[in-house]
Amino acid sequence: MRLKSADTLRALMQQESVSIGNLAASAGCSKGFISHLLAGRRRSCTAALAAKIATSLGAPVTVLFEISKPIPADAIRILGPYHRSQRRH
């Protein structure tokens, strides 16, 4: 999946008061990867990781990422109905 906008990612992080480290830990990736997304050095990731990043920020995955390929079955569970109460901090 391809990140639509680093600015949108940054704005959601600020809105939710989520640091790079907290987002990385919640999404299960490195701080460096999040930093690369924010700097525009990386633009894509797996559907599962995109879903974890979006959910960690309280947003539907389609707000942050463009779906470029069919979503794998194992990611559908992650992309299911979003409930703010399910978000991890």
C-alpha positions in Angstrom: 0.0 0.0 0.0 1.2 3.5 -0.8 1.2 6.4 1.6 -0.9 9.2 0.3 0.7 12.1 2.2 3.5 12.3 4.8 1.8 15.6 5.9 -1.4 13.7 6.7 0.5 11.1 8.6 2.3 13.8 10.6 -0.9 15.7 11.3 -2.6 12.6 12.6 0.4 11.8 14.8 0.2 15.4 16.2 -3.6 15.2 16.6 -3.4 12.0 18.6 -0.2 13.0 20.4 1.6 9.9 19.1 5.4 10.0 18.9 7.5 8.2 16.2 8.6 5.7 18.8 5.1 5.0 20.1 3.7 4.6 16.6 6.5 2.3 15.7 6.0 0.2 18.8 2.2 0.1 18.3 2.5 -0.8 14.6 5.3 -3.3 15.0 7.9 -1.6 12.9 11.1 0.4 13.5 11.2 4.1 14.4 13.4 4.5 11.3 10.7 3.2 9.0 8.2 5.7 10.4 10.8 8.5 10.1 11.3 7.4 6.4 7.6 7.7 5.8 7.5 11.1 7.3 10.5 12.3 5.3 9.2 10.9 2.0 12.1 8.4 1.7 9.7 5.5 1.9 6.2 5.6 0.4 4.9 2.0 0.6 4.4 -0.9 3.0 2.4 -4.1 3.4 -1.4 -3.9 3.8 -1.0 -5.4 7.3 1.5 -2.7 8.4 -0.6 0.1 6.8 -3.6 -1.1 8.7 -1.6 -1.2 12.0 -0.3 2.3 11.4 -3.8 3.7 10.6 -5.4 1.9 13.5 -2.7 3.2 15.9 -3.7 6.7 14.8 -7.4 6.2 15.0 -8.0 6.5 11.3 -9.3 4.3 8.5 -6.5 2.9 6.5 -7.8 4.6 3.3 -7.2 8.0 4.9 -3.5 7.4 4.9 -2.9 4.8 2.2 -3.9 4.0 -1.4 -4.8 0.4 -2.0 -2.8 -0.6 -5.0 -3.2 -4.4 -4.9 -5.9 -6.7 -3.7 -5.8 -6.9 0.1 -4.5 -10.3 1.4 -7.0 -12.4 3.4 -4.8 -12.2 6.5 -5.0 -8.3 6.4 -8.7 -8.2 6.1 -9.1 -9.0 9.8 -7.0 -6.0 10.6 -8.8 -3.8 8.1 -12.3 -4.8 9.5 -14.7 -2.4 11.1 -12.8 0.2 13.0 -13.7 0.9 16.6 -11.9 3.6 18.4 -12.1 1.5 21.6 -9.9 -1.1 20.0 -7.0 1.3 19.4 -3.8 0.6 21.3 -1.6 3.3 22.8 
